[in-house]
Amino acid sequence: MSELAAVAAFLEPEHRELAERLLSWTAERIRPLPPAEDDGAARRQARRLLGELGEGGWCRYAVPPDLGGGETVDLRACCVIRDTLAAASPLADAVFALQALGSQPIALAGSAEVRERWLPEVAEGRAMAAFAMTEPEAGSDVGAIRTTARREGEGYRLDGRKTYISNAGIADFYVVFARTGDLEEGTRGLSAFVVPADAPGLLFAGPQVLSEPHPLGEIELAGCRVPAAARLGEEGEGFALGMRTLDRLRATVAAAACGMASRALEEALAHARERRQFGRPLAGFQMTRDKLARMATRVTAARLLTYRAAWEADRGAERVTLESAMAKSYATEAAQKVVDDAVQILGGKGVLASSPVDRLYRAVRALRVYEGATEIQRLVIARELVDRRPSC
């Protein structure tokens, strides 16, 4: 796969073979799909895409091998998949991403019963996952979560509201972060629970419509009761579990950014070669070539940071906080610039709603915000450099 040639040193032969298979599959099954034009269509298409990904065997890469996962279930495989899917369809990428994000806490801290209940279903594309951490007053400040989980008999009662939740309203289960301690305890008082979508008291509160259709919305927990076995890990371990999950998967957000940027470069190159102005192709003009050069350099630099972070994780690094934060912050910001340059090269065609680069322009913006905004990533990078890295 030529797009990954620059990062070949970070990949094994099985990763390159995975990329080739997935590229062929997306060309046949994903790229021909018409884009979702509104929220309702996005929700229907997301469920269809889940079935396609499950049938193709791609969801297996989101779970451990002993519970139905693929043979190469590592971070580089997830990055290859998101990189390739995002270039074909940001919605398909989002569906796969949530399978990984929602199942990772279960794989890390779920009981045998919970793991066996959900993870094989995730691997087959039969159960859609969601990750419910954000609240109206708790975004980057996770310690401000107010959703409560109070002991009642043999289980817990959950009360609160979650917002900006991908797959809200169509997920089969949610990993919900709630407060088992007092508010004054901050992040130390948080725990995580697996809540089935049909649990009494879990309500879909409504969609939140994005400019690029994507199933997003709010859920309400009103006296929602779950058994004690639904808790992931011990009480008070929810924040550490959530951060461990995000820390591990943050590099895959960078991979998605690489895929979107790569698709934008592909579209810009094709247009620049074919479109003629003033008697010659756009690609013959120095200013167009300058844009294309910057775009290609940014895509390559972003991929190097991304697959370096994934490689470090796969070779057994205890933490990849610094590497993942660098990859996520750089790749998402670079992708925004690359897509914007692609729109500029395509001109009027680039701002048509039917244009792939216009859809990418709308889709890529969210990557700079979710799973840790760029500003938060830069604070993380600075903290790692100042507080945890030995001085040179």
C-alpha positions in Angstrom: 0.0 0.0 0.0 1.9 3.1 -1.3 0.3 5.4 1.2 2.0 3.5 4.1 5.4 3.3 2.4 6.8 6.2 4.5 6.0 4.3 7.7 7.1 0.8 6.5 9.8 0.7 9.2 7.0 0.7 11.9 5.0 -2.1 10.3 5.2 -5.8 10.1 4.3 -7.8 6.9 0.9 -8.7 8.4 0.1 -5.0 8.7 0.9 -4.3 5.1 -1.1 -7.3 4.0 -4.0 -6.1 6.2 -3.8 -2.6 4.5 -3.9 -4.2 1.0 -6.9 -6.3 1.8 -8.8 -3.5 3.4 -8.1 -1.1 0.6 -9.5 -3.5 -1.9 -12.5 -4.2 0.3 -13.3 -0.5 0.8 -13.1 0.2 -2.9 -15.7 -2.4 -3.5 -18.0 -2.1 -0.5 -17.6 1.4 1.1 -16.6 4.0 -1.5 -19.6 3.3 -3.7 -22.1 4.0 -0.9 -23.9 7.3 -1.3 -23.1 9.7 1.6 -25.7 10.1 4.3 -27.5 13.4 3.7 -29.1 13.9 7.2 -29.1 12.6 10.7 -31.7 9.9 10.1 -29.8 8.6 7.1 -26.5 8.6 9.0 -28.1 6.5 11.8 -29.5 4.0 9.3 -26.2 3.9 7.4 -24.1 3.4 10.6 -26.1 0.3 11.4 -25.6 -1.0 7.8 -21.9 -0.2 8.0 -21.6 -2.1 11.2 -23.0 -5.1 9.5 -20.6 -4.7 6.6 -17.6 -4.3 8.9 -18.7 -7.3 10.8 -19.2 -9.4 7.7 -15.9 -8.3 6.4 -14.1 -9.4 9.6 -12.8 -5.9 10.4 -14.6 -5.5 13.8 -12.5 -8.5 15.1 -9.6 -6.1 15.2 -11.3 -4.1 18.0 -11.3 -7.0 20.6 -8.7 -9.4 22.0 -8.1 -12.7 20.1 -9.4 -14.9 22.8 -12.8 -13.3 22.5 -13.2 -13.4 18.7 -10.6 -10.9 17.7 -8.3 -11.0 14.7 -4.8 -12.6 14.8 -3.2 -9.2 14.6 -5.0 -7.2 17.3 -2.6 -4.5 18.1 -2.6 -0.7 17.9 -0.9 -0.6 14.5 -3.7 -2.8 13.0 -6.3 -0.4 14.4 -4.4 2.5 13.0 -4.2 0.9 9.5 -7.9 0.2 9.6 -8.9 3.7 10.7 -6.4 5.3 8.2 -8.0 3.3 5.3 -11.6 3.6 6.4 -11.4 7.3 7.0 -10.1 7.8 3.5 -13.1 5.9 2.1 -15.8 7.1 4.5 -15.5 9.1 7.7 -18.8 7.5 8.9 -17.4 4.0 8.4 -14.3 5.0 10.3 -16.5 6.4 13.2 -18.4 3.1 13.4 -15.2 1.1 13.7 -13.7 3.6 16.1 -16.6 3.2 18.5 -16.3 -0.5 18.4 -12.8 -0.2 19.7 -13.5 2.7 22.1 -16.5 1.0 23.7 -15.0 -2.4 24.0 -11.5 -1.4 25.2 -12.7 -0.7 28.8 -14.4 -4.0 28.9 -11.4 -5.8 27.6 -9.2 -4.1 30.2 -11.4 -4.3 33.3 -14.5 -6.3 32.7 -15.4 -9.5 34.5 -15.3 -12.8 32.5 -19.1 -12.6 32.4 -19.2 -9.1 30.9 -16.4 -9.8 28.5 -18.0 -13.0 27.2 -21.4 -11.3 26.9 -20.3 -8.3 24.8 -17.0 -8.7 23.1 -17.8 -11.6 20.8 -20.9 -9.6 19.7 -18.7 -6.6 19.0 -16.2 -8.7 17.1 -19.0 -10.0 14.8 -20.5 -6.6 14.2 -23.7 -7.6 16.0 -23.5 -5.2 18.9 -22.8 -1.5 18.5 -20.8 0.1 21.2 -20.9 3.6 22.7 -18.6 5.5 25.2 -20.5 7.8 27.5 -18.2 10.1 29.4 -19.0 13.7 28.4 -21.7 15.7 30.2 -23.1 19.2 29.7 -20.7 20.5 32.4 -17.9 18.0 32.1 -15.9 17.9 28.8 -12.1 18.2 29.2 -12.7 18.5 33.0 -13.6 14.9 33.6 -13.5 15.5 37.4 -16.7 17.6 37.0 -18.8 14.5 36.1 -22.1 14.7 38.0 -23.8 11.5 36.9 -24.1 9.3 40.0 -24.0 5.6 40.7 -25.5 4.8 44.1 -25.5 1.4 45.7 -28.9 -0.2 45.9 -29.2 -3.7 47.0 -27.1 -6.0 44.9 -26.5 -3.3 42.2 -26.3 0.4 41.4 -28.8 3.1 40.5 -27.5 5.5 37.8 -28.8 9.1 37.5 -27.6 11.8 35.2 -27.2 13.0 31.6 -24.6 12.4 29.0 -24.0 14.6 25.9 -22.1 14.5 22.6 -22.2 10.7 22.7 -21.5 9.0 19.4 -24.0 6.2 18.5 -26.5 7.6 21.1 -29.8 6.1 20.3 -28.5 3.3 18.1 -25.9 1.6 20.3 -26.6 -1.8 21.9 -24.6 -0.9 25.0 -22.9 2.1 26.6 -19.8 2.3 28.8 -21.0 4.9 31.3 -18.7 6.9 33.6 -20.5 7.8 36.8 -19.7 9.1 40.3 -19.6 6.5 43.1 -17.8 9.0 45.4 -18.5 12.6 46.4 -18.1 15.5 44.0 -15.2 16.8 46.1 -13.2 13.7 45.3 -13.0 14.8 41.6 -11.6 12.1 39.4 -10.9 9.7 42.3 -14.6 9.2 42.8 -15.4 7.9 39.3 -16.3 4.4 38.3 -17.3 2.8 34.9 -20.3 0.6 34.1 -21.6 -1.4 31.1 -25.2 -0.4 30.5 -27.3 -2.3 27.9 -29.3 0.1 25.7 -32.6 -1.6 26.8 -31.8 -1.2 30.6 -34.9 0.4 32.3 -34.2 4.0 33.0 -31.7 4.6 30.1 -33.4 7.0 27.7 -32.3 8.4 24.4 -32.8 12.1 25.0 -32.4 13.2 21.4 -30.0 13.7 18.5 -27.3 16.4 18.3 -27.0 17.2 14.6 -23.5 17.8 13.1 -22.8 19.5 9.8 -21.4 16.2 8.5 -24.1 13.6 9.3 -22.9 11.4 12.2 -25.1 9.7 14.9 -24.5 11.9 17.9 -26.8 12.6 20.8 -27.7 12.7 24.5 -28.8 10.0 26.8 -30.5 10.3 30.2 -30.1 7.9 33.1 -33.2 8.2 35.3 -33.1 5.6 38.0 -31.3 3.2 35.7 -30.4 0.0 37.6 -27.5 -2.3 36.8 -26.1 -5.3 38.7 -22.8 -5.0 40.5 -21.2 -7.2 37.8 -21.7 -4.3 35.3 -19.0 -2.3 37.1 -15.7 -2.3 35.3 -12.9 -2.8 37.8 -13.2 -1.5 41.4 -15.1 1.6 42.6 -13.0 4.7 42.0 -11.0 3.2 39.1 -13.2 4.7 36.4 -11.0 7.7 35.6 -7.8 5.7 35.3 -9.7 3.2 33.1 -11.1 5.9 30.9 -7.7 7.7 30.5 -5.9 4.4 29.8 -8.4 3.7 27.1 -8.1 7.1 25.5 -4.3 7.1 25.9 -4.1 3.9 24.0 -6.6 4.8 21.2 -5.7 8.4 20.7 -3.1 7.4 18.1 -6.0 5.9 16.1 -7.7 9.3 15.9 -4.5 10.6 14.4 -4.6 7.7 11.9 -8.2 8.7 10.9 -6.9 12.2 10.4 -4.1 10.8 8.1 -6.7 8.9 6.1 -8.9 12.0 5.6 -5.9 14.1 4.7 -4.7 11.4 2.3 -8.1 11.3 0.5 -8.1 15.1 0.2 -4.6 15.1 -1.3 -5.7 12.3 -3.7 -8.7 14.4 -4.8 -6.6 17.6 -5.2 -4.0 15.8 -7.2 -6.5 14.4 -9.6 -8.2 17.7 -10.1 -4.9 19.6 -10.5 -3.9 17.2 -13.3 -7.2 17.3 -15.1 -8.4 20.9 -14.7 -7.1 23.4 -17.3 -6.8 27.1 -16.7 -5.2 29.7 -18.9 -4.2 27.0 -21.4 -2.5 24.5 -19.1 -3.3 22.1 -16.2 -3.5 23.6 -12.7 -0.7 21.3 -11.7 1.6 23.3 -13.9 1.2 26.4 -11.8 3.8 27.1 -9.1 1.3 28.1 -6.4 -0.6 24.9 -6.9 2.6 22.9 -6.7 3.5 24.7 -3.5 0.2 23.7 -2.0 0.5 20.0 -3.1 4.1 19.9 -1.7 3.0 21.2 1.7 0.0 18.8 1.8 2.1 15.7 1.0 4.7 16.7 3.6 2.1 17.2 6.3 0.4 13.8 5.5 3.8 12.0 5.7 4.9 13.8 8.9 1.5 13.0 10.5 1.8 9.3 9.6 5.3 9.1 11.0 4.2 10.5 14.4 1.0 8.3 14.3 2.7 4.9 13.6 5.6 5.7 15.8 3.2 6.0 18.7 1.4 2.8 17.8 4.7 1.0 17.4 5.9 2.1 20.8 2.7 0.7 22.3 2.9 -2.6 20.5 6.5 -3.2 21.5 5.4 -3.0 25.1 5.9 0.5 26.3 4.1 1.0 29.6 2.8 4.4 28.6 2.6 6.2 25.3 1.0 9.4 26.6 3.6 11.7 25.1 3.8 9.9 21.8 0.0 9.7 21.4 -0.6 13.3 22.3 2.0 14.5 19.8 0.5 12.3 17.1 -3.1 13.3 17.8 -2.4 17.0 18.1 -0.2 17.3 15.0 -2.1 14.9 12.7 -5.5 16.4 13.3 -4.3 20.0 12.9 -2.3 19.1 9.8 -5.3 17.3 8.3 -7.5 20.4 8.7 -4.9 22.4 6.7 -4.5 19.7 4.1 -8.3 19.5 3.5 -8.6 23.2 3.4 -5.9 23.4 0.7 -7.7 20.7 -1.2 -10.9 22.8 -1.2 -8.9 25.8 -2.4 -7.4 23.8 -5.3 -10.8 22.5 -6.4 -12.2 26.0 -6.2 -16.0 26.1 -6.8 -16.2 22.4 -7.1 -14.6 22.0 -3.7 -17.4 23.8 -1.9 -20.3 21.9 -3.4 -22.1 19.8 -0.8 -21.7 16.7 -3.1 -17.9 17.1 -3.3 -15.8 14.6 -1.3 -13.5 17.4 -0.1 -16.4 19.4 1.2 -17.6 16.4 3.2 -14.1 15.9 4.4 -13.9 19.6 5.4 -17.0 19.1 7.6 -15.9 15.7 9.0 -12.2 16.5 9.8 -13.0 19.4 12.1 -14.4 17.2 14.8 -11.1 15.3 15.1 -9.4 18.3 16.6 -12.0 18.3 19.5 -13.0 14.8 20.5 -10.9 12.4 22.6 -8.9 15.4 23.9 -8.9 18.7 22.1 -5.6 20.0 20.6 -5.1 22.4 23.4 -5.4 19.6 26.0 -2.9 17.5 24.0 -0.4 20.3 24.1 -0.8 20.7 27.8 -0.2 16.9 28.1 2.9 17.2 26.0 4.3 20.0 28.1 3.5 18.2 31.3 5.3 15.1 30.1 8.3 17.1 29.0 8.6 19.2 32.2 7.4 16.8 34.9 8.2 13.3 33.7 11.0 13.3 31.2 14.6 13.4 32.5 16.4 16.6 31.6 18.9 16.4 28.8 
